Amino acid sequence: MKNIIFYYTGTGNSLWAAKKIAEGLPGTEIIPMKSIAENTLPHETDITGMVFPVYIWGVPSPVLDFIRKIRNLKTGYFFAVATNGGQVSNALVQLKKELASEGISLSSGFGLTMPSNYIPFGGPGSRETLDAIFRKAEEKIKLVTESVKGKELRSPEKGPLWHRLLFSMFYRMSFSHVNVMDKKFSADSRCTGCGICVKVCPAANISTDNGKPVWLHKCEQCFACLQWCPEKAIQYGEKTAGVDRYHHPEIKVSDIILSGKSRL
Ligand SMILES: Cc1cc2nc3c(=O)[nH]c(=O)nc-3n(C[C@H](O)[C@H](O)[C@H](O)COP(=O)(O)O)c2cc1C
């Protein structure tokens, strides 16, 4: 019996967190959620975890799709870590309900504040800000790992009630529009046609026309295309041209390409 941590990521924060937790839990394999298809799950695990980003104060749709594939998973302990830019809000409460509807009980749920990759709200912040966030995240990961090792039962971490009520409404309102929000993406004259955006997209949502990216309206809003473009040539609306890009400094573009691949 072994431990597994499943992860979903656009810019590497969740992969980094999954790796760090796995380092402290001997016998743990980390597996991209995207690589799992029904019937390809291990039969039984001791500890199972999920690490994923908070999107629009809730659980991203690819993570919800993943939960449908692990129905009735047999595990001794199930934990979740929701990486976020400071507002975990209702994501873990929502996750607990979604898991329960698939016959899985969430043993513990942790929010982990990381740099925000949501560029429409601005860049990730200064080097000092980032370093402070990473230091705090390392400390929190130690606590999470110890808690998981001890199989502690903990209610999912959550934001204040007013916040959860209000922002859950925004989540529900935005949910059906996420796929087509890619209408705001464009590539400017700096685009060299390198194709990295195509490769890092976990939704296979980008094709090319004369070497330039074209978005196909099945976007998951992970911002990997924009954040990993080596030329900063991909923009979202009018305001991102001069804004710093972000991806986790210890995660490589090749890790992200692998993370989005299906095993089938
Ligand atoms: C579409 C989108 C929506 C987001 N919404 C939230 C949010 O509601 N609350 C929050 O704290 N961070 C939010 N973020 C920031 C991410 O949750 C955070 O940066 C996360 O660690 C990114 O993980 P990744 O690097 O594994 O993709 C959002 C990011 C994106 C791309």
PDBQT file of the ligand as one rigid body, heavy atoms in Angstrom, charges set to zero:
ROOT
HETATM    1  C1  LIG A 301      -8.453  31.994 -12.891  1.00  0.00    +0.000 C 
HETATM    2  C2  LIG A 301      -7.785  32.180 -11.556  1.00  0.00    +0.000 A 
HETATM    3  C3  LIG A 301      -8.554  32.477 -10.460  1.00  0.00    +0.000 A 
HETATM    4  C4  LIG A 301      -7.952  32.635  -9.202  1.00  0.00    +0.000 A 
HETATM    5  N1  LIG A 301      -8.754  32.869  -8.120  1.00  0.00    +0.000 NA
HETATM    6  C5  LIG A 301      -8.203  32.963  -6.893  1.00  0.00    +0.000 A 
HETATM    7  C6  LIG A 301      -9.034  33.140  -5.735  1.00  0.00    +0.000 A 
HETATM    8  O1  LIG A 301     -10.259  33.147  -5.812  1.00  0.00    +0.000 OA
HETATM    9  N2  LIG A 301      -8.431  33.272  -4.523  1.00  0.00    +0.000 N 
HETATM   10  C7  LIG A 301      -7.067  33.269  -4.394  1.00  0.00    +0.000 A 
HETATM   11  O2  LIG A 301      -6.574  33.413  -3.290  1.00  0.00    +0.000 OA
HETATM   12  N3  LIG A 301      -6.253  33.062  -5.482  1.00  0.00    +0.000 NA
HETATM   13  C8  LIG A 301      -6.787  32.903  -6.711  1.00  0.00    +0.000 A 
HETATM   14  N4  LIG A 301      -5.982  32.683  -7.805  1.00  0.00    +0.000 N 
HETATM   15  C9  LIG A 301      -4.520  32.534  -7.593  1.00  0.00    +0.000 C 
HETATM   16  C10 LIG A 301      -4.104  31.064  -7.564  1.00  0.00    +0.000 C 
HETATM   17  O3  LIG A 301      -5.002  30.288  -6.784  1.00  0.00    +0.000 OA
HETATM   18  C11 LIG A 301      -2.693  30.860  -6.986  1.00  0.00    +0.000 C 
HETATM   19  O4  LIG A 301      -1.763  31.692  -7.563  1.00  0.00    +0.000 OA
HETATM   20  C12 LIG A 301      -2.282  29.398  -7.152  1.00  0.00    +0.000 C 
HETATM   21  O5  LIG A 301      -1.269  29.094  -6.222  1.00  0.00    +0.000 OA
HETATM   22  C13 LIG A 301      -1.797  29.042  -8.548  1.00  0.00    +0.000 C 
HETATM   23  O6  LIG A 301      -1.460  27.671  -8.560  1.00  0.00    +0.000 OA
HETATM   24  P1  LIG A 301      -0.613  26.968  -9.704  1.00  0.00    +0.000 P 
HETATM   25  O7  LIG A 301       0.715  27.706  -9.793  1.00  0.00    +0.000 OA
HETATM   26  O8  LIG A 301      -0.422  25.587  -9.206  1.00  0.00    +0.000 OA
HETATM   27  O9  LIG A 301      -1.369  27.045 -10.964  1.00  0.00    +0.000 OA
HETATM   28  C14 LIG A 301      -6.546  32.512  -9.054  1.00  0.00    +0.000 A 
HETATM   29  C15 LIG A 301      -5.779  32.232 -10.190  1.00  0.00    +0.000 A 
HETATM   30  C16 LIG A 301      -6.381  32.058 -11.417  1.00  0.00    +0.000 A 
HETATM   31  C17 LIG A 301      -5.515  31.728 -12.611  1.00  0.00    +0.000 C 
ENDROOT
TORSDOF 0
